Amino acid sequence: MTDSEIDAAIAADEDTFALTPADLQSNSPGFKFVDRGEQNWCWLFYGEEGELLARSGQTYRNMVDAVAAADQIRRSFAQAA
């Protein structure tokens, strides 16, 4: 993704993730879990260059469910590689 595409992806979900471009660019590869408050967890999945590859389409009531859903996505990316 280009920087402008990353900015647009963040802007589209600003209320959901409350992230800035700096948050994305400073992130390391893998998953980042975000607590939206009151135990509403969501996740973002980044590639090797910090690009946003996937994000949860819903929030999860607990971290265990969020991790399980993220692990399923990780496995699908690994199989596609």
Stockholm file with secondary structure:
# STOCKHOLM 1.0

chainA/1-81         MTDSEIDAAIAADEDTFALTPADLQSNSPGFKFVDRGEQNWCWLFYGEEGELLARSGQTYRNMVDAVAAADQIRRSFAQAA
#=GR chainA/1-81 SS CCHHHHHHHHHHTHHHHCCCHHHHHTCCSEEEEEECSTTCEEEEEECTTSCEEEECSSCBSSHHHHHHHHHHHHHHHHHHC
#=GC SS_cons        CCHHHHHHHHHHTHHHHCCCHHHHHTCCSEEEEEECSTTCEEEEEECTTSCEEEECSSCBSSHHHHHHHHHHHHHHHHHHC
//
